[in-house]
Amino acid sequence: MFSLHENIKRDNMKKKKIKRETAILLLLIISFITIPMNHIQADNAPEFQGTSCTNFSARFGEVVLFGNSEDASGDHPLFEGPEGSYVFVYPNSSAGYGCVFLGWYWQDTHVSVQGGMNEVGLCYDSTAVPDMLMNPHPERPYKMGEDWLSGKILRECSNVSEAIELVNKFEFESLWFQLFLTDANGDSVILSPGLSGEIEVTQLINENGYLAQTNFNRVNPSSYYGKYPCPRYEEAVSLLSPIESENNITINYFERVLDAVHIEKIGGYTAYSNICDPKNNMMYIYFASQFKEMASFNITEELTKGEQAIKLSELFSQETVENGVDLYLKYKRLYNVTIAFTSIGASLILITICTSIVIFIRRKRKRL
């Protein structure tokens, strides 16, 4: 038989064990609760983070084209619909070359540009990539966030080489995007945040071929927070790689690539797509994946009309705009339903864990 002292000691040990086990379970619950919802979403639908987009170019002989698919999802400014897309026209001035941008109004007042082309054929666009810290360069004359990077590129640069030189005059505390640049000579480069903390270059210069980017870092692909290899990248490459002559590089063929990489699923929708022809100063625009209608934009002519902000929806027929908006609404409904189910699922798991803890504690107490 146990003495009274031994019984008390045994009971205290049991109580301490229960407290330890309860504390561990509580820590598990707290850890679960503090997981950000965007992490849960990222595991199930990586493109919820507004990180989709596809840029590509091809050059053969004297023909060069540049393409962009502007995709929008949960945190993208065009989440509220493709009608928020604009063309911004800035004629040449003391600031530099005339240029045309595609973008939107940020918070309904501030112009926010995403890509474009200037009057001498320099094109650019960008895609989001995992954020990387960059080396400090206080000696550089420009600072990201204080100086307008894309504006200075199109205003001040006539070709890819000049653009690279300008970008290397900027200080970046961190970099969450990579730039794609193409010029009328057919030179193309991707500027990515490197593991070294400096900008690194992937290039197609002075040779025939193609270049493409989506949302993995071209110089550090393992850092990608979505699926790698990226399906949109693989689709673009599969269509660009067979190009064997300048006869293959046409507006119709680039339209086919844009159609292949556009998205309309839970993870997002394509707000607009565009093709730039830097040799002929032309831009071709498509509204919300409606590839049956194209708006042709003559850069030289539009620059003579003065500064403008043109809604993309005004460049297309009512039928095209309505079909594009319907596609967006379909995406938004799917997005909202998925978010709701994700939240419900997380809540059910939490309730299950809490219920299990209560049952566990009660059973332990009954055994005392």
N, C-alpha and C positions, 0 to 999 in steps of 0.2 A: 504493500500500500504506500501511496505517496503521502508525505507529510503535508501539512497546511502550507508551509513555506514553499515546498516544491510545486504544489498546485498553483499557488499565486504566481510563482516564477514561470510555470508553463503557460498560464493564461496570459501573462504579460508578453511572452514571446509570440504567442498566437496573434495578439492584438497588434504588435509591431509588424508582424509579417503581413497582416491584412492591410495595415496602413501603407506599407511599402508597395504592395501590389496595387492598391487603390491609387496611390500617387503615380505609379507608372501608367496606369490606364488613363488617369486624368491628363498626364503629359501628352499621351497619344492623342487625346481629344483636342487639347489646346493646339497641338501641332497641326492637326487636320483643319481646325477652324482658321488658323492663320495662314494657310496656303492661299495665295491670291487666286481669285477666280480666273484671271487671265492665264494662269499656269494650267489650270484644269482645262480651259478651252484650248490652250495651245497644244496639249497632248492629243486632243480629239479632233481639232480642226485648226492646224497651224496658221492658216491664212486669216483667221479671225482678227489678227492683230493689224490688219490694214497694210500688210507687207507685200501684197502681190503687185507685180508689174513686170512687163517684158520689154526689153530694148534690143534691137538688132540692126545690123547694117550688112550690106554686101557690095563688093566692088569687083568689076571685071572690065578691063580695058578702060574706056572712057565713061563707063556708066557706073553710077553709085547711087544707092538709095538708103534711107534710114527709116526705121519703123519703131513705133511705140504703142504699147497697150496699157492704158491707164486703168488699173483695177482698184476698186474701192470695197472696203469691208468695215468692220466694227468701228475703228477709230479714225477712218479716213474722212477728210472734210466733205467728200461727196457722198458720205453715208446717207445724207438727207435727200439724195436723188441726183440724176444726171443733168437735170435742168440747171444746176448750179455751175455747170461748166462754161468757161468763157474763152474767147480769143482776145488777147490784149495786144494792141498795135502801138508801137512807139517809133515815130519817124526819126531819121538821123538828126543829130543836133550837136551841140558842143560836148554832150556826154559821149558821143561816138556813133557807131553804126546804127542804122535803123534795124529794128528787130520785131519779130512777132512771137508772142508766148502763148502757150495754152495753160490754163489754170482755173482759179476760182477766187471768190472773195472770202477772206478769212474773217469770221465773225461779222459778215455782211458789210464790212467797211474797208478792210485792208486787202490790197491786191496780193495774191499768193500765186506765184508762177511755178510750174512743174517742168516744162520743157519748151523748146522752141527753136527758131532759126533766124539768123540775121541776114542782111541784104547781100553779104558776100558768100553765103552758103555754109557758114558754120552752124552745125546742129548740136543739140545736147538734150539729154534727159537723164533721169536717175532712178535708182531702185533702192528701197530700204534693205539694209543688211544688219546683222547683230552689231550693237554699239561697241566700239573699241576706243580705249584711251589712246591719245596721241601724245607725242613728245612735245613739251613746251618750247615755243619759239618766240619769246617776247621781242626779239629783234626784227621780226617780220612786220611790214607796214599795215597789213590788214588782219582783222580778227573775225572769225566766223561768228555770226550773231550780231555783229556791229556793222559790218560791211556786206553789201549785197553781192554774193558770190556769182550767182547765175546771171544777174544783170551786168556785172562787170565783164563776164566772159563774152556775152553776145555784143555788148557795147564796144569793147576794147580789142577783141581778138578777131583775126581774120582766118586763122587756121588752127589745127590741133596743137602744133608746136607752141604757138603763142599762148594758147589756153593752158597747157601744162605749166608753162613758165609762170603764168598768173596764179594758178592754183597753189603753186609752191611759194607764193608770197603771202599766203594766208596761214594764220595760226589756228589750229583746231584743238580745243580741249579734248573733245571726243568726236568720233565720226560714226554716224549711223546710216550712211548712204554711200553708194558708189556712183560716180559720174560716167556717163557714156558720151563720147564726143566723136563727131564725124564732120569732115569738111569737104569742100568741092573738089579737092584733089583725090578724094577717096581714102584718105588716111582716117583710121578709126582707133580709138583707145578706150580702155576702161580704167578709171582711176579708183583704186580701192584702198581702204585702211589696212596697212600691213601689220604683221606681228611685230615688226621692228618699231612700230609707233610712227612710221612715216608713210606717205602716200606711195603706193606701188602701182606699176603700169602693166596692163595686159594690152598688147598692141597688134594691129593689122596695118602696117605701114609699107607703102610702095610695093605691094604685091596683090595679086588677085585672091579673093576669098571672102570670108564672112566673119563676123564677130557677134556674140550674143551674151546677154546677161539677164538674170532674174533676181532672186533674192538670197542667193548664197554668195558669200565673199569669194571672188574669183581667185584671190591669192591665199585664202584660208577657208576652203569649202567646208571643213569639218565643224566650223563654228555655226553652221546654219541651224536655225531653230525649227525648221520645217522638214519636209521630206527631201533627202538628198540621195541620189541625184534628183534634181527638180524635174517633174514631168513636163512643165511648160518649157524649160530649157531644152530638154531632150526632143520635144516636138518641134521647136524652132530649128534646132540643129538638123533634125532629120529632113526638113524641107529646104534648108539653106545649103547643106552639104552637096547635093547633086548639081548645083549650079556649075556649068561648064563653059558658058560664054555670056557675052553681054546681052544676047537675045533672051536669056533666062531671067534677067533682072528687069522686071516690068512692074508697073503699078498693080496690075491684076495678080501677079505672082505674090507680091508683098501683101496684098489684100488677103490672099489665101493663107499666108503665114499668120496674119493678125486674127483671122477667123479661127485658125487652129489653136491659138494660145489664149483666146479670150475665155473668160470664166462666167458662169451663171449657175452657181450652186450655193450651198449653205455657207461656204467660205467667202463668198463675195460675188460681185458682178463687175463687168467692164463698163466704166462710165463713158469713155470715148477711146478711139484709136486714131492714130495718124501716121501718115507717111510723108517724109520730106525728100524732095528732089533738089539737092543743093546745086546741081549743075544748071538747072532751069528756074531756080527760085520759086518753086511751087510747093504747096503743102496740100495734102489730101486728108480730109477728116471724116470720121464715121461716128455716128451717135449711138452710144449704148448697144454695141454689137449688131447694129442694123446695117449689114454689109450690102444690102440691095440698093442703097442710096449713098452717094459720096458727094461731099462738098469740096469743090476745087477752090483753092485760095492762092491767088497770084500775089506773092510777097511784094514785088516791085510796085504793082498797081495799088495795093492796099496802103503802102507806106506814103503814097502821094495824097491820100485822103485825110491825113492828120491823125492825131492820137485818138484811139477808139477802144471801147470795151464792148465786144459783141457776144451776145449769148449764143452758144452753140446751137441751141434749139431753134433759133431764128434762121439758121442756114439750111434747115431741112423741112420737108413736107410735114403736114400735121399727122399723117399716117405713120411716118417714121418715128416722130417724137412720141406718139401715143404707144407704139409698139415697144419703144425703148423704155418708157416709163412703166409699162406693164411688166417688162422683164425685171426692172428694179423692184417693183412691188412684190413680185414673186420671191425674189431673193430676200427682201426684208421680212416677209412673213416666215420664210424658212429659218431665217436668222433668229427672229424673236421666239419661235417655237423651240428651237434648239437650245437657246439660252434658258428658256423656262424649264425645259426638261433637265438641263444640266444642274440648275439650282434645286429643282425638286429632288433629283438623284442625290445631290450632296446633302440635302436636308434629311432624306430618308436614311442615308448612311450614318449621319450624326445621331439621329433618333435611335437607330439600332444599337449604336455603341453605348449611348447613355442608358438605354434600357438594359443592356447586357451588364453594365457596371452595377446598376441598382440590384439586379437579380443576383449577381456575384456577391455583393456585400451582404445582402440578406441571408444567403445560404451560408456564408462564412460565420455570420453572427449566430445562426441557429446551431452551428456545430460547437460553439463555445460552451 
